Amino acid sequence: MATLFHKMHGLGNDFVVLDAREAPVEVTAQQVRALCDRREGVGCDQLIRIGPSDKAAIRMDIWNPDGEPASACGNATRCVMALTGAGSVETVGGLLTGGGDYDDVRVELPAPKFQWDEIPIADPMDTAPAPLGWDALEAPDAVNVGNPHLVFFVDDVDDVPLAELGPTIETDPAFPDRINVNIAGVTENGLKLRTWERGAGLTQACGTGACATAVAAIRRRLVKSPVTVEMAGGALVVDWAPGEPIVMQGPATHVFSGEIDLETLA
Ligand SMILES: N[C@H](CCC[C@H](N)C(=O)O)C(=O)O
């Protein structure tokens, strides 16, 4: 049976959005991996499913290409709001509100969490910064913005071997749920960011990574809010003050829609 999907991206962080608004769609971890595969499937950084919700205008479920579920996805939230016109989105990581057209979508995320057991980290410790280090990377901030992020501030973002260090940090036993790894630097325009995403690897942009990084930089008084976060795929603007929700603003893109028979996938 054919399932409608929408190929979308937020600043090059791309998604296959399965549309379960008219009929339920279930996927196995194996089907997630097959759909995300850029040679044998459709290809994407995250698989998204949209469907009915009794808590919000729409529900959004997220899986990483490794087949594991994720609890938040900032770039995909903008895509889903632009595609459906939903003003509220229920996710495992919390309820998000906002909306807008494809050229500029505003999303309000729940207030960030900072306690070691809210990230989560395996043992009690400070998180701003956390007494952790890998090679030249040390003293990161840990922030949960609906999903877990580690943020390292460095002088030269491009000088960090993130393809090597990312998987090591992501899967460190310090993180019971693994973790997204962000490398950030202060620029004259705001912040520059590279992200190794949990279960996905290096991506062109990371919406929740941009939010976590902006929050950490504002807390450290490295920048003032609102702050522009530059990534390989483009820039987002993040606005936050202590005790407040996070506001993320940026574009979303619909590339094409199609149909796929999930039963034909591995
Ligand atoms: N690309 C997403 C983040 C996916 C996070 C996922 N890798 C996780 O396991 O939390 C974003 O724009 O926020």
The ligand as an SDF file (V2000), in Angstrom:
LIG
                    3D

 13 12  0  0  0  0  0  0  0  0999 V2000
   18.6020   17.6360   12.9450 N   0  0  0  0  0  0  0  0  0  0  0  0
   17.8360   17.8760   14.1570 C   0  0  0  0  0  0  0  0  0  0  0  0
   18.4410   17.2800   15.3720 C   0  0  0  0  0  0  0  0  0  0  0  0
   18.2510   15.8240   15.3810 C   0  0  0  0  0  0  0  0  0  0  0  0
   18.7000   15.3370   16.6990 C   0  0  0  0  0  0  0  0  0  0  0  0
   18.9220   13.8660   16.6770 C   0  0  0  0  0  0  0  0  0  0  0  0
   20.1790   13.5560   16.0000 N   0  0  0  0  0  0  0  0  0  0  0  0
   18.9500   13.3310   18.0750 C   0  0  0  0  0  0  0  0  0  0  0  0
   19.2310   12.1540   18.2140 O   0  0  0  0  0  0  0  0  0  0  0  0
   18.6500   14.1060   19.0080 O   0  0  0  0  0  0  0  0  0  0  0  0
   17.5530   19.3470   14.4060 C   0  0  0  0  0  0  0  0  0  0  0  0
   17.4790   20.1060   13.4300 O   0  0  0  0  0  0  0  0  0  0  0  0
   17.3600   19.7080   15.5860 O   0  0  0  0  0  0  0  0  0  0  0  0
  1  2  1  0
  2  3  1  0
  2 11  1  0
  3  4  1  0
  4  5  1  0
  5  6  1  0
  6  7  1  0
  6  8  1  0
  8  9  2  0
  8 10  1  0
 11 12  2  0
 11 13  1  0
M  END
$$$$
